[in-house]
């Protein structure tokens, strides 16, 4: 059976909507990233204070409470955020 122009058009609209939604989600995720004092994106849940300390924030999905910790080194902060998120999502 040959498809009509309307059937083809509806599918294109659907795929365009998926692409648009994916872009908006990626933009929203990126907008949640903190930035360093030099403007570099640090990652989701990480930001740098004016005094130079890095702040790691994670939200417990069970209680909705935010857990926050300060670090002198960015790598320590990234590791803590990743480990804490893993522990919270795995129920440890």
N, C-alpha and C positions, 0 to 999 in steps of 0.2 A: 504494500500500500504506500502511495506517495503522500508525504506530509504536506499539509497546507501551510501557507505563510504564517497563519495565526499560531499553529502548533510549534513551528520553529521559533517564532518570536517569543512565545511564552518561555521556552527553554532558555533562550538567550537571556531573558530578563532574570530568570532564576539563577543562572550561573553568574551573571553580573552582580546580583545581590550577594551571592556567596563571597565573591571577591571583595566587594565593598565591605561586607561585615568582617571579613578576615583582616582587612586593612585597618578598620576602626578598632578592632580588638588589639591588634599589634600596636597601634598608636596609643591606645589607652594604657596598655602594659608599659610601654616606653615612658609615658608621662608619669608613671608612678616611680620611676627610677630617680634616685637622689643624685646630686652632682657634687663634685669636689669644688674646692675654692677656685680651681683653675678652669672649671666648666666641664670637666670630664665626667661622663656618665659612670657611676660606680656599680650599679646593679639595683635590682628591686629589693627594697627594704634596707638599703644602705645610704647614708648621707654623711656629710662632713660638717662639723660645727665650726664656728668662727675661731675657736681656740685650737683647731687642728685635730681634735679627736673625731674618730669615726663612730657613728651610731648605727647599730644593727637592730632592726625591729622585725618581729615575727608575731603573727596573730595565731593564737590557739584556736583551731577550728571547732573544738568541742565547747569551749566556754566563751569564745569571742574576745577574750582578754588579750591585750597586746603585751608582749615581753620585749624589753629594751635593754641593751647593754652597750657600754662604751669601750672603745679600743684605741690604742696608740698606732697600731699597724693595720693597714687595709686588708692584708691577707688573713690576719687573725679574725677580723670582722667577717669576711666572706665565708671562712670555714665555719665559724660559729653559726651564722645564718643558715647555711646549707645543712649542717648537722642538726640544728634545732628543728628546722622544717621537716627533715626526714623523721626525726624522733616523734614529732607531734602527729604527722600523718600516718606513721606506722603504729601509733598507739603505745609507744614505749614509755 
